[in-house]
Amino acid sequence: MTNKQRTDLIEAFIREHKYADLHTLATRFSGSLSTVRRALDQLEARHIVRRHHGGASLVETGALAQEYDFLARNQRQPDEKIAIARLIADQIEPGMTVILDGGSTTYSVARLLAGKRLQVITNSIPVASLFAEIGAIDTTVTGGSIYRRLGVLVGPLCDQAFDHTHADVAILGGIGLTAEGIWNQNPLLASGQRKMIAAATRTIFGLDNSKFGRKAQTLTSAFEARHTIVTDRRPPPAVARAIAAAGAQLILAAT
């Protein structure tokens, strides 16, 4: 197989599946990781894919794609997300069992956890791919159906994975933060997050200021005493009061 043929096949695969990790592409198309990386570099130069650690995603166009594409989100509010991610990662100690969902801020946290010895449970394909190349992280991936725009697994199989699971902490994201609690745009995503919250001793939500006052289709959770909300700016007074009334913790990350 020539390099051009391999690159064309990789392009077709990513166009069909929207996302692919390096190991899958190398195995499927009989190439080394370095060969696959070079092919992805060529596709990125042509604005077909967007590279990230451990794989690549299809570049999609249009307002809807920009709203829900995992990597498009990951490039919004970058300074705020990095500050929030650092503060969350500093709270995670080696040896912990950690649940990570598929949010863009959570992915930023995952990158900072890469050097720690942890047990990670995730429904995020990008997070799992990130840790696939790192020996210090023992990673368990849930089952489920792929919610393609975020690269996460959802549905009954995902939910059931947490029924007999215990973690020290769950690190989650969300679409909105109001006085009612944390919101997500899809009932399946919210259902999975509720299972993660129930399985963990405590839950940390990483939410930048763009989420303030936003409601989505589904309320994932009201505030609880086991919750910590990490954000980059003090939320509106009604939200801050609701967090305090529930006994939850609010932490502000310096940007």
Contacts in CASP RR format, 6 or more apart in sequence:
PFRMAT RR
TARGET T0000
AUTHOR 0000-0000-0000
METHOD contacts of the structure
MODEL  1
MTNKQRTDLIEAFIREHKYADLHTLATRFSGSLSTVRRALDQLEARHIVR
RHHGGASLVETGALAQEYDFLARNQRQPDEKIAIARLIADQIEPGMTVIL
DGGSTTYSVARLLAGKRLQVITNSIPVASLFAEIGAIDTTVTGGSIYRRL
GVLVGPLCDQAFDHTHADVAILGGIGLTAEGIWNQNPLLASGQRKMIAAA
TRTIFGLDNSKFGRKAQTLTSAFEARHTIVTDRRPPPAVARAIAAAGAQL
ILAAT
1 29 0 8 1.000
1 30 0 8 1.000
3 35 0 8 1.000
3 38 0 8 1.000
3 39 0 8 1.000
6 29 0 8 1.000
6 30 0 8 1.000
6 31 0 8 1.000
6 35 0 8 1.000
6 39 0 8 1.000
7 39 0 8 1.000
7 42 0 8 1.000
7 43 0 8 1.000
9 29 0 8 1.000
10 20 0 8 1.000
10 25 0 8 1.000
10 29 0 8 1.000
10 36 0 8 1.000
10 39 0 8 1.000
10 40 0 8 1.000
10 43 0 8 1.000
11 43 0 8 1.000
11 48 0 8 1.000
11 49 0 8 1.000
13 20 0 8 1.000
13 25 0 8 1.000
13 28 0 8 1.000
13 29 0 8 1.000
14 20 0 8 1.000
14 43 0 8 1.000
14 48 0 8 1.000
14 49 0 8 1.000
14 56 0 8 1.000
14 57 0 8 1.000
14 58 0 8 1.000
15 48 0 8 1.000
15 58 0 8 1.000
17 148 0 8 1.000
18 57 0 8 1.000
18 58 0 8 1.000
18 60 0 8 1.000
18 148 0 8 1.000
18 149 0 8 1.000
18 151 0 8 1.000
19 55 0 8 1.000
19 56 0 8 1.000
19 57 0 8 1.000
19 58 0 8 1.000
19 70 0 8 1.000
19 125 0 8 1.000
19 126 0 8 1.000
19 148 0 8 1.000
19 151 0 8 1.000
20 55 0 8 1.000
20 56 0 8 1.000
21 54 0 8 1.000
21 55 0 8 1.000
21 125 0 8 1.000
21 128 0 8 1.000
21 129 0 8 1.000
21 132 0 8 1.000
22 33 0 8 1.000
22 36 0 8 1.000
22 37 0 8 1.000
22 40 0 8 1.000
22 54 0 8 1.000
22 55 0 8 1.000
22 129 0 8 1.000
22 133 0 8 1.000
23 33 0 8 1.000
23 129 0 8 1.000
23 132 0 8 1.000
25 36 0 8 1.000
25 39 0 8 1.000
25 40 0 8 1.000
25 55 0 8 1.000
26 32 0 8 1.000
26 33 0 8 1.000
26 35 0 8 1.000
26 36 0 8 1.000
29 36 0 8 1.000
40 49 0 8 1.000
40 51 0 8 1.000
40 55 0 8 1.000
40 56 0 8 1.000
41 51 0 8 1.000
43 49 0 8 1.000
43 56 0 8 1.000
44 50 0 8 1.000
44 51 0 8 1.000
44 56 0 8 1.000
47 59 0 8 1.000
48 58 0 8 1.000
48 59 0 8 1.000
49 56 0 8 1.000
49 57 0 8 1.000
49 58 0 8 1.000
49 59 0 8 1.000
50 56 0 8 1.000
50 57 0 8 1.000
50 58 0 8 1.000
50 59 0 8 1.000
50 71 0 8 1.000
52 71 0 8 1.000
52 74 0 8 1.000
52 126 0 8 1.000
53 111 0 8 1.000
53 130 0 8 1.000
54 126 0 8 1.000
54 129 0 8 1.000
54 130 0 8 1.000
54 132 0 8 1.000
54 133 0 8 1.000
55 126 0 8 1.000
55 129 0 8 1.000
57 69 0 8 1.000
57 70 0 8 1.000
57 71 0 8 1.000
57 126 0 8 1.000
60 66 0 8 1.000
60 69 0 8 1.000
65 72 0 8 1.000
65 149 0 8 1.000
66 72 0 8 1.000
68 149 0 8 1.000
68 150 0 8 1.000
68 185 0 8 1.000
69 149 0 8 1.000
70 102 0 8 1.000
70 103 0 8 1.000
70 104 0 8 1.000
70 107 0 8 1.000
70 126 0 8 1.000
70 149 0 8 1.000
70 150 0 8 1.000
70 151 0 8 1.000
71 104 0 8 1.000
73 103 0 8 1.000
73 104 0 8 1.000
74 81 0 8 1.000
74 104 0 8 1.000
74 107 0 8 1.000
74 108 0 8 1.000
76 104 0 8 1.000
76 210 0 8 1.000
77 208 0 8 1.000
77 209 0 8 1.000
77 210 0 8 1.000
77 232 0 8 1.000
79 255 0 8 1.000
80 208 0 8 1.000
80 209 0 8 1.000
80 210 0 8 1.000
80 232 0 8 1.000
80 233 0 8 1.000
80 253 0 8 1.000
80 255 0 8 1.000
81 104 0 8 1.000
81 105 0 8 1.000
81 108 0 8 1.000
81 208 0 8 1.000
82 108 0 8 1.000
83 232 0 8 1.000
83 253 0 8 1.000
83 254 0 8 1.000
83 255 0 8 1.000
84 105 0 8 1.000
84 108 0 8 1.000
84 206 0 8 1.000
84 207 0 8 1.000
84 208 0 8 1.000
84 230 0 8 1.000
84 231 0 8 1.000
84 232 0 8 1.000
84 253 0 8 1.000
85 105 0 8 1.000
85 108 0 8 1.000
85 109 0 8 1.000
85 111 0 8 1.000
85 112 0 8 1.000
86 112 0 8 1.000
86 253 0 8 1.000
87 230 0 8 1.000
87 251 0 8 1.000
87 253 0 8 1.000
88 109 0 8 1.000
88 171 0 8 1.000
88 204 0 8 1.000
88 206 0 8 1.000
88 230 0 8 1.000
89 109 0 8 1.000
89 112 0 8 1.000
89 113 0 8 1.000
91 169 0 8 1.000
91 204 0 8 1.000
92 98 0 8 1.000
92 113 0 8 1.000
92 116 0 8 1.000
92 118 0 8 1.000
92 169 0 8 1.000
92 171 0 8 1.000
93 116 0 8 1.000
94 116 0 8 1.000
94 117 0 8 1.000
94 118 0 8 1.000
95 116 0 8 1.000
95 117 0 8 1.000
95 118 0 8 1.000
95 119 0 8 1.000
96 118 0 8 1.000
96 119 0 8 1.000
96 167 0 8 1.000
96 168 0 8 1.000
96 169 0 8 1.000
97 118 0 8 1.000
97 119 0 8 1.000
97 120 0 8 1.000
97 121 0 8 1.000
97 166 0 8 1.000
97 167 0 8 1.000
97 168 0 8 1.000
98 113 0 8 1.000
98 118 0 8 1.000
98 119 0 8 1.000
98 120 0 8 1.000
98 121 0 8 1.000
98 167 0 8 1.000
98 168 0 8 1.000
98 169 0 8 1.000
98 170 0 8 1.000
98 171 0 8 1.000
99 120 0 8 1.000
99 121 0 8 1.000
99 122 0 8 1.000
99 162 0 8 1.000
99 165 0 8 1.000
99 167 0 8 1.000
99 169 0 8 1.000
99 170 0 8 1.000
99 171 0 8 1.000
99 172 0 8 1.000
99 196 0 8 1.000
99 199 0 8 1.000
99 200 0 8 1.000
100 106 0 8 1.000
100 109 0 8 1.000
100 110 0 8 1.000
100 120 0 8 1.000
100 121 0 8 1.000
100 122 0 8 1.000
100 124 0 8 1.000
100 127 0 8 1.000
100 170 0 8 1.000
100 171 0 8 1.000
101 122 0 8 1.000
101 123 0 8 1.000
101 124 0 8 1.000
101 152 0 8 1.000
101 170 0 8 1.000
101 171 0 8 1.000
101 172 0 8 1.000
101 173 0 8 1.000
101 192 0 8 1.000
101 193 0 8 1.000
101 196 0 8 1.000
102 122 0 8 1.000
102 123 0 8 1.000
102 124 0 8 1.000
102 126 0 8 1.000
102 127 0 8 1.000
102 150 0 8 1.000
102 151 0 8 1.000
102 152 0 8 1.000
102 173 0 8 1.000
103 124 0 8 1.000
103 150 0 8 1.000
103 152 0 8 1.000
103 172 0 8 1.000
103 173 0 8 1.000
103 174 0 8 1.000
105 173 0 8 1.000
105 206 0 8 1.000
105 207 0 8 1.000
105 208 0 8 1.000
106 124 0 8 1.000
106 127 0 8 1.000
106 171 0 8 1.000
106 172 0 8 1.000
106 173 0 8 1.000
106 206 0 8 1.000
107 124 0 8 1.000
107 126 0 8 1.000
107 127 0 8 1.000
107 130 0 8 1.000
109 171 0 8 1.000
109 206 0 8 1.000
110 120 0 8 1.000
110 124 0 8 1.000
110 127 0 8 1.000
110 130 0 8 1.000
110 131 0 8 1.000
111 130 0 8 1.000
113 120 0 8 1.000
113 137 0 8 1.000
114 130 0 8 1.000
114 131 0 8 1.000
114 134 0 8 1.000
114 136 0 8 1.000
114 137 0 8 1.000
115 134 0 8 1.000
115 136 0 8 1.000
115 137 0 8 1.000
116 136 0 8 1.000
116 137 0 8 1.000
117 136 0 8 1.000
117 137 0 8 1.000
118 136 0 8 1.000
118 137 0 8 1.000
118 138 0 8 1.000
119 137 0 8 1.000
119 138 0 8 1.000
119 140 0 8 1.000
120 127 0 8 1.000
120 131 0 8 1.000
120 137 0 8 1.000
120 138 0 8 1.000
120 139 0 8 1.000
120 140 0 8 1.000
121 139 0 8 1.000
121 140 0 8 1.000
121 141 0 8 1.000
121 142 0 8 1.000
121 161 0 8 1.000
121 162 0 8 1.000
121 165 0 8 1.000
121 167 0 8 1.000
122 128 0 8 1.000
122 139 0 8 1.000
122 140 0 8 1.000
122 141 0 8 1.000
122 142 0 8 1.000
123 141 0 8 1.000
123 142 0 8 1.000
123 143 0 8 1.000
123 144 0 8 1.000
123 152 0 8 1.000
123 153 0 8 1.000
123 154 0 8 1.000
123 158 0 8 1.000
123 161 0 8 1.000
123 192 0 8 1.000
124 150 0 8 1.000
124 151 0 8 1.000
124 152 0 8 1.000
124 153 0 8 1.000
125 141 0 8 1.000
125 146 0 8 1.000
125 151 0 8 1.000
125 152 0 8 1.000
125 153 0 8 1.000
126 151 0 8 1.000
128 139 0 8 1.000
128 141 0 8 1.000
131 137 0 8 1.000
131 139 0 8 1.000
132 139 0 8 1.000
141 153 0 8 1.000
142 153 0 8 1.000
142 157 0 8 1.000
142 158 0 8 1.000
142 161 0 8 1.000
142 162 0 8 1.000
143 153 0 8 1.000
143 157 0 8 1.000
143 158 0 8 1.000
143 161 0 8 1.000
144 153 0 8 1.000
144 154 0 8 1.000
144 155 0 8 1.000
144 156 0 8 1.000
144 157 0 8 1.000
144 158 0 8 1.000
145 153 0 8 1.000
145 154 0 8 1.000
145 155 0 8 1.000
145 157 0 8 1.000
145 158 0 8 1.000
146 152 0 8 1.000
146 153 0 8 1.000
146 154 0 8 1.000
147 153 0 8 1.000
147 154 0 8 1.000
147 186 0 8 1.000
147 188 0 8 1.000
147 189 0 8 1.000
150 189 0 8 1.000
152 189 0 8 1.000
154 186 0 8 1.000
154 188 0 8 1.000
154 189 0 8 1.000
154 191 0 8 1.000
154 192 0 8 1.000
155 188 0 8 1.000
155 191 0 8 1.000
155 192 0 8 1.000
158 192 0 8 1.000
158 195 0 8 1.000
159 191 0 8 1.000
159 192 0 8 1.000
159 195 0 8 1.000
161 195 0 8 1.000
162 192 0 8 1.000
162 195 0 8 1.000
162 196 0 8 1.000
162 198 0 8 1.000
162 199 0 8 1.000
163 195 0 8 1.000
163 199 0 8 1.000
165 199 0 8 1.000
166 199 0 8 1.000
166 200 0 8 1.000
166 201 0 8 1.000
167 196 0 8 1.000
167 199 0 8 1.000
167 200 0 8 1.000
167 201 0 8 1.000
168 200 0 8 1.000
168 201 0 8 1.000
168 202 0 8 1.000
169 200 0 8 1.000
169 201 0 8 1.000
169 202 0 8 1.000
169 203 0 8 1.000
169 204 0 8 1.000
170 196 0 8 1.000
170 197 0 8 1.000
170 199 0 8 1.000
170 200 0 8 1.000
170 202 0 8 1.000
170 203 0 8 1.000
170 204 0 8 1.000
171 203 0 8 1.000
171 204 0 8 1.000
171 206 0 8 1.000
172 182 0 8 1.000
172 193 0 8 1.000
172 196 0 8 1.000
172 197 0 8 1.000
172 203 0 8 1.000
172 204 0 8 1.000
172 205 0 8 1.000
172 206 0 8 1.000
172 220 0 8 1.000
173 182 0 8 1.000
173 193 0 8 1.000
173 205 0 8 1.000
173 206 0 8 1.000
173 207 0 8 1.000
174 182 0 8 1.000
174 183 0 8 1.000
174 184 0 8 1.000
174 193 0 8 1.000
174 205 0 8 1.000
174 206 0 8 1.000
174 207 0 8 1.000
174 211 0 8 1.000
174 220 0 8 1.000
175 183 0 8 1.000
175 184 0 8 1.000
175 185 0 8 1.000
175 211 0 8 1.000
175 214 0 8 1.000
175 216 0 8 1.000
176 182 0 8 1.000
176 183 0 8 1.000
176 184 0 8 1.000
176 207 0 8 1.000
176 211 0 8 1.000
176 212 0 8 1.000
176 213 0 8 1.000
176 214 0 8 1.000
176 215 0 8 1.000
176 216 0 8 1.000
177 183 0 8 1.000
177 205 0 8 1.000
177 207 0 8 1.000
177 211 0 8 1.000
177 212 0 8 1.000
177 213 0 8 1.000
177 214 0 8 1.000
177 229 0 8 1.000
177 231 0 8 1.000
177 235 0 8 1.000
177 239 0 8 1.000
178 213 0 8 1.000
178 214 0 8 1.000
178 215 0 8 1.000
178 239 0 8 1.000
179 238 0 8 1.000
179 239 0 8 1.000
179 241 0 8 1.000
179 242 0 8 1.000
180 215 0 8 1.000
180 219 0 8 1.000
180 222 0 8 1.000
180 242 0 8 1.000
181 219 0 8 1.000
181 220 0 8 1.000
181 221 0 8 1.000
181 222 0 8 1.000
181 223 0 8 1.000
181 242 0 8 1.000
182 205 0 8 1.000
182 207 0 8 1.000
182 219 0 8 1.000
182 220 0 8 1.000
182 221 0 8 1.000
182 223 0 8 1.000
183 190 0 8 1.000
183 214 0 8 1.000
183 215 0 8 1.000
183 216 0 8 1.000
183 217 0 8 1.000
183 218 0 8 1.000
183 219 0 8 1.000
183 220 0 8 1.000
184 190 0 8 1.000
184 193 0 8 1.000
184 216 0 8 1.000
184 217 0 8 1.000
184 218 0 8 1.000
184 220 0 8 1.000
185 216 0 8 1.000
185 217 0 8 1.000
185 218 0 8 1.000
186 217 0 8 1.000
186 218 0 8 1.000
187 217 0 8 1.000
187 218 0 8 1.000
189 218 0 8 1.000
189 220 0 8 1.000
190 218 0 8 1.000
190 219 0 8 1.000
190 220 0 8 1.000
193 220 0 8 1.000
193 221 0 8 1.000
194 220 0 8 1.000
194 221 0 8 1.000
196 203 0 8 1.000
197 203 0 8 1.000
197 221 0 8 1.000
197 224 0 8 1.000
197 226 0 8 1.000
200 226 0 8 1.000
201 226 0 8 1.000
202 226 0 8 1.000
202 227 0 8 1.000
202 228 0 8 1.000
203 224 0 8 1.000
203 226 0 8 1.000
203 227 0 8 1.000
203 228 0 8 1.000
204 227 0 8 1.000
204 228 0 8 1.000
204 230 0 8 1.000
205 227 0 8 1.000
205 228 0 8 1.000
205 229 0 8 1.000
205 230 0 8 1.000
206 229 0 8 1.000
206 230 0 8 1.000
206 231 0 8 1.000
207 229 0 8 1.000
207 230 0 8 1.000
207 231 0 8 1.000
208 231 0 8 1.000
208 232 0 8 1.000
209 231 0 8 1.000
209 232 0 8 1.000
209 233 0 8 1.000
209 235 0 8 1.000
211 231 0 8 1.000
212 233 0 8 1.000
212 235 0 8 1.000
212 236 0 8 1.000
212 239 0 8 1.000
213 236 0 8 1.000
213 239 0 8 1.000
221 227 0 8 1.000
222 246 0 8 1.000
223 229 0 8 1.000
223 242 0 8 1.000
223 243 0 8 1.000
223 245 0 8 1.000
223 246 0 8 1.000
223 247 0 8 1.000
223 248 0 8 1.000
224 246 0 8 1.000
224 247 0 8 1.000
224 248 0 8 1.000
225 246 0 8 1.000
225 247 0 8 1.000
225 248 0 8 1.000
226 248 0 8 1.000
227 243 0 8 1.000
227 246 0 8 1.000
227 248 0 8 1.000
227 249 0 8 1.000
228 248 0 8 1.000
228 249 0 8 1.000
228 250 0 8 1.000
228 251 0 8 1.000
229 235 0 8 1.000
229 243 0 8 1.000
229 248 0 8 1.000
229 249 0 8 1.000
229 250 0 8 1.000
229 251 0 8 1.000
230 251 0 8 1.000
230 252 0 8 1.000
230 253 0 8 1.000
231 250 0 8 1.000
231 251 0 8 1.000
231 252 0 8 1.000
231 253 0 8 1.000
232 252 0 8 1.000
232 253 0 8 1.000
232 255 0 8 1.000
233 252 0 8 1.000
234 240 0 8 1.000
234 252 0 8 1.000
235 243 0 8 1.000
235 250 0 8 1.000
240 250 0 8 1.000
243 249 0 8 1.000
243 250 0 8 1.000
244 250 0 8 1.000
END
